[in-house]
Amino acid sequence: MASKPSPGKEIELTTTSYIVLGLLSIAGEATPYDLKQMVALSVGHFWSLPHSQVYAEPERLTRAGYLSEQRESTGRRRRRYSLTDRGRAAFELWLGVFTAEPYALRDLGLLKLFFGGDVHGLAEAQVELHRAQLAEYEAISAAANDVPQGPRLAIELGIRHERETVRFWEERLADDSA
């Protein structure tokens, strides 16, 4: 049973809104659980957001006319969401606004380093953490056949970031042992 999109109550679109719109532009349709899984496998590597927001956002976007909802008539009666013309237009407009915002780095190891934490201890932990993240990104990249340019370039930037971060912490270990 499909529900008609509402005419479009005005709401403020957030970054979470655009993540949902973007994932649905790729997937075509998805349940909130599907969206949570897609976030974990893609943008969740560089943009954190609570699962509760991913679950709640499709319903909010549907009420405002950005998504349409189709509910299963039997079984678990899951809700499947897809973009409306309004949702696709809003997403495309957002993509066309070029962002000049600074990179937001939230790194607990760096924060502790700033406040005088034990450099050697931090370096040991951080090298392992970032080597593991680098290996994960490299595995994703190696398995990414026929991936669109956007995700491919995003993982490439992630790999470069992790390589440089590993290098930084390895240098701290080398400085400490000299």
ChimeraX attribute file (.defattr): number of C-alpha atoms within 10 A of each C-alpha:
attribute: neighborCount
match mode: 1-to-1
recipient: residues
	/A:1	10
	/A:2	13
	/A:3	11
	/A:4	14
	/A:5	19
	/A:6	14
	/A:7	12
	/A:8	14
	/A:9	13
	/A:10	10
	/A:11	11
	/A:12	9
	/A:13	14
	/A:14	10
	/A:15	12
	/A:16	18
	/A:17	19
	/A:18	18
	/A:19	19
	/A:20	29
	/A:21	27
	/A:22	18
	/A:23	20
	/A:24	22
	/A:25	17
	/A:26	8
	/A:27	14
	/A:28	13
	/A:29	20
	/A:30	21
	/A:31	19
	/A:32	23
	/A:33	15
	/A:34	16
	/A:35	22
	/A:36	20
	/A:37	14
	/A:38	17
	/A:39	21
	/A:40	16
	/A:41	11
	/A:42	15
	/A:43	16
	/A:44	14
	/A:45	14
	/A:46	13
	/A:47	13
	/A:48	11
	/A:49	16
	/A:50	10
	/A:51	15
	/A:52	10
	/A:53	14
	/A:54	21
	/A:55	17
	/A:56	12
	/A:57	19
	/A:58	29
	/A:59	18
	/A:60	16
	/A:61	27
	/A:62	24
	/A:63	19
	/A:64	20
	/A:65	22
	/A:66	28
	/A:67	29
	/A:68	25
	/A:69	25
	/A:70	18
	/A:71	15
	/A:72	13
	/A:73	11
	/A:74	7
	/A:75	6
	/A:76	8
	/A:77	11
	/A:78	16
	/A:79	20
	/A:80	20
	/A:81	26
	/A:82	24
	/A:83	27
	/A:84	19
	/A:85	14
	/A:86	16
	/A:87	25
	/A:88	18
	/A:89	13
	/A:90	16
	/A:91	21
	/A:92	15
	/A:93	10
	/A:94	14
	/A:95	12
	/A:96	9
	/A:97	8
	/A:98	7
	/A:99	8
	/A:100	6
	/A:101	6
	/A:102	6
	/A:103	6
	/A:104	7
	/A:105	8
	/A:106	8
	/A:107	9
	/A:108	11
	/A:109	14
	/A:110	15
	/A:111	11
	/A:112	13
	/A:113	14
	/A:114	10
	/A:115	8
	/A:116	9
	/A:117	13
	/A:118	10
	/A:119	17
	/A:120	17
	/A:121	11
	/A:122	18
	/A:123	23
	/A:124	14
	/A:125	12
	/A:126	20
	/A:127	21
	/A:128	14
	/A:129	13
	/A:130	19
	/A:131	16
	/A:132	14
	/A:133	18
	/A:134	20
	/A:135	14
	/A:136	13
	/A:137	20
	/A:138	16
	/A:139	11
	/A:140	15
	/A:141	18
	/A:142	9
	/A:143	10
	/A:144	13
	/A:145	9
	/A:146	7
	/A:147	11
	/A:148	9
	/A:149	8
	/A:150	9
	/A:151	14
	/A:152	16
	/A:153	13
	/A:154	16
	/A:155	20
	/A:156	15
	/A:157	13
	/A:158	17
	/A:159	19
	/A:160	14
	/A:161	14
	/A:162	21
	/A:163	16
	/A:164	12
	/A:165	17
	/A:166	22
	/A:167	15
	/A:168	15
	/A:169	21
	/A:170	18
	/A:171	14
	/A:172	18
	/A:173	18
	/A:174	12
	/A:175	11
	/A:176	11
	/A:177	8
	/A:178	5
